[in-house]
Amino acid sequence: MTSDNNQIKNITWQDIEPLILDEKYKEFFKNLDPETYKLVLDEENKPKVTESILKMLKSTDPENATPEYVKGIIEDMKKVVNKIQELKP
């Protein structure tokens, strides 16, 4: 089985945000284990998250492998996580 990696690369955290409230995906996001995204919200983990994203960007998007760009990604991730948490009862 093969997948189109180019399609995956083009999905951003900003793309995910509107899907959270889409009825097709709402149940999926609602059922995510909070431990899955705890790493993003815990400020103590920010250096680890930053390092991980930078490492990924160096191989997939080297021109954007900067701390400033990563900061924006982390902020988008936090928005997504906060919206997911709002779905929880």
C-alpha positions in Angstrom: 0.0 0.0 0.0 1.4 3.4 -0.9 0.4 6.9 0.2 0.8 10.3 -1.3 3.3 11.9 1.1 2.9 15.2 -0.7 -0.7 15.4 0.5 0.3 14.8 4.1 3.0 17.5 3.9 0.5 20.1 2.8 -1.7 19.7 5.9 -1.0 22.3 8.6 -2.2 22.8 12.1 -4.2 25.7 10.7 -5.9 23.3 8.4 -6.8 21.0 11.3 -8.4 23.7 13.4 -11.7 24.1 11.4 -12.1 20.3 11.2 -12.5 20.1 14.9 -16.0 21.4 14.7 -16.9 19.5 11.5 -19.5 16.9 12.3 -17.6 14.3 10.3 -14.5 14.6 12.6 -16.0 15.9 15.9 -16.3 12.5 17.5 -12.8 11.6 16.6 -11.3 14.7 18.2 -13.6 14.4 21.2 -12.3 10.9 21.9 -8.6 11.7 21.7 -6.8 10.8 24.9 -5.7 14.1 26.7 -2.3 12.6 27.2 -1.8 12.8 23.4 -1.6 16.6 23.5 -0.5 17.3 27.0 3.0 17.6 25.7 2.0 20.7 23.7 0.3 22.5 26.5 2.9 22.0 29.2 5.4 24.9 28.9 8.1 22.8 30.5 8.0 20.6 27.4 8.4 23.6 25.0 12.2 23.0 24.4 11.5 19.3 23.6 8.6 20.2 21.3 10.7 22.9 19.6 13.6 20.6 19.1 11.4 17.9 17.6 9.7 20.3 15.2 13.0 21.8 14.1 14.4 18.3 13.4 11.4 17.4 11.3 11.5 20.7 9.4 15.2 20.3 8.7 14.4 17.2 6.6 11.0 18.3 5.2 11.1 22.1 4.9 14.6 23.3 5.5 14.0 26.9 4.5 11.5 27.2 7.4 13.6 25.4 10.0 13.9 28.4 12.3 12.9 29.0 15.9 10.5 31.8 14.8 8.7 29.5 12.4 8.4 26.8 15.0 7.0 29.2 17.5 4.1 29.8 15.1 3.5 26.1 14.6 3.4 25.6 18.4 0.9 28.4 18.7 -1.3 26.8 16.1 -1.0 23.4 17.9 -2.1 25.0 21.1 -5.2 26.5 19.4 -6.1 23.1 18.0 -5.6 21.4 21.4 -7.6 24.1 23.2 -10.5 23.6 20.8 -10.3 19.9 21.2 -10.5 20.3 25.0 -13.6 22.5 24.6 -15.3 19.5 23.1 -14.8 17.3 26.2 -17.8 17.1 28.5 
